[in-house]
């Protein structure tokens, strides 16, 4: 398998791991009042992880990623940025859900000014 294929696979596994971490370790701590919001967030992150695992499987099955067009370079760059961004996002979410003082006011979408 080429080095480029390994880079794509590693990026996708890193992204999938991040999404699974959000699904099982971070999202359950989200402060939400609607079941649809909770179910939607869990479904979104879990299915996003599955998508990236499938991209990894496809990369291993083909064994080759050829960077013969600007689109392919863009995809590699996008995957690398996403792999870093998901873990930066996790760090921020983790800090907000774990280290927030109990008396911190929360913004609610139904509150009216005054």
C-alpha positions as CSV (number, residue, x, y, z in Angstrom):
1,X,0.0,0.0,0.0
2,X,1.3,3.4,-0.9
3,X,2.3,6.1,1.7
4,X,-0.6,8.2,0.4
5,X,-3.1,5.4,1.0
6,X,-1.7,5.0,4.5
7,X,-2.1,8.8,5.1
8,X,-5.7,8.6,4.0
9,X,-6.4,5.5,6.2
10,X,-4.7,7.1,9.2
11,X,-6.6,10.3,8.8
12,X,-9.9,8.5,8.5
13,X,-9.3,6.2,11.5
14,X,-8.3,9.3,13.6
15,X,-11.5,11.1,12.5
16,X,-13.7,8.0,13.3
17,X,-12.0,7.6,16.7
18,X,-12.8,11.2,17.4
19,X,-16.5,10.9,16.4
20,X,-16.8,7.7,18.5
21,X,-15.2,9.4,21.5
22,X,-17.7,12.3,21.1
23,X,-20.6,9.8,20.8
24,X,-19.8,7.8,23.9
25,X,-17.8,10.1,26.2
26,X,-18.7,13.7,25.4
27,X,-22.2,13.8,23.9
28,X,-23.9,12.1,26.9
29,X,-22.8,15.2,28.9
30,X,-24.3,17.7,26.6
31,X,-26.9,19.8,28.4
32,X,-30.0,19.4,26.2
33,X,-33.6,19.4,27.0
34,X,-35.0,17.8,23.9
35,X,-34.8,14.1,23.2
36,X,-34.5,14.8,19.5
37,X,-31.3,16.9,20.1
38,X,-29.7,14.1,22.2
39,X,-30.7,11.3,19.7
40,X,-29.7,13.5,16.8
41,X,-26.3,14.3,18.2
42,X,-25.6,10.6,19.0
43,X,-26.8,9.4,15.6
44,X,-24.8,12.1,13.8
45,X,-21.5,11.4,15.4
46,X,-22.0,7.6,15.3
47,X,-22.9,7.5,11.7
48,X,-20.1,9.9,10.8
49,X,-17.7,7.5,12.5
50,X,-19.1,4.7,10.4
51,X,-18.6,6.7,7.2
52,X,-14.9,7.3,8.0
53,X,-14.4,3.6,8.9
54,X,-15.9,2.7,5.5
55,X,-13.5,5.1,3.8
56,X,-10.7,3.4,5.7
57,X,-11.9,0.0,4.6
58,X,-12.2,1.2,1.0
59,X,-8.6,2.6,1.1
60,X,-7.3,-0.7,2.3
61,X,-9.3,-2.7,-0.2
62,X,-8.0,-0.6,-3.1
63,X,-4.5,-0.3,-1.7
64,X,-3.7,2.8,-3.7
65,X,-4.5,6.5,-3.6
66,X,-3.2,8.4,-6.6
67,X,-2.7,12.1,-6.2
68,X,-3.2,12.8,-9.9
69,X,-5.6,15.7,-9.6
70,X,-6.2,18.8,-7.5
71,X,-9.3,17.2,-6.1
72,X,-7.3,14.3,-4.7
73,X,-4.9,16.7,-3.0
74,X,-7.8,18.7,-1.7
75,X,-9.3,15.5,-0.2
76,X,-6.1,14.5,1.5
77,X,-5.7,18.0,2.9
78,X,-9.4,18.0,4.0
79,X,-9.0,14.6,5.8
80,X,-5.8,15.8,7.6
81,X,-7.5,19.0,8.7
82,X,-10.6,17.1,9.9
83,X,-8.5,14.6,11.8
84,X,-6.8,17.5,13.7
85,X,-10.0,19.5,14.0
86,X,-12.1,16.8,15.6
87,X,-9.7,16.4,18.4
88,X,-9.4,20.1,19.0
89,X,-13.2,20.2,19.1
90,X,-13.2,17.3,21.6
91,X,-10.8,19.2,23.8
92,X,-13.1,22.2,23.8
93,X,-16.2,20.2,24.4
94,X,-14.5,18.1,27.1
95,X,-13.4,21.3,28.9
96,X,-16.9,22.8,28.7
97,X,-18.7,19.7,29.9
98,X,-16.3,18.6,32.7
99,X,-14.8,21.8,34.1
100,X,-17.7,24.2,34.1
101,X,-18.7,25.6,37.5
102,X,-22.2,24.4,38.5
103,X,-23.5,27.9,38.9
104,X,-22.6,29.0,35.3
105,X,-25.7,30.4,33.6
106,X,-26.8,28.6,30.5
107,X,-28.3,30.1,27.4
108,X,-31.7,28.6,26.5
109,X,-33.3,29.1,23.1
110,X,-36.7,29.9,24.7
111,X,-35.6,32.6,27.1
112,X,-36.7,36.1,26.3
113,X,-34.8,39.2,27.2
114,X,-35.9,41.0,30.3
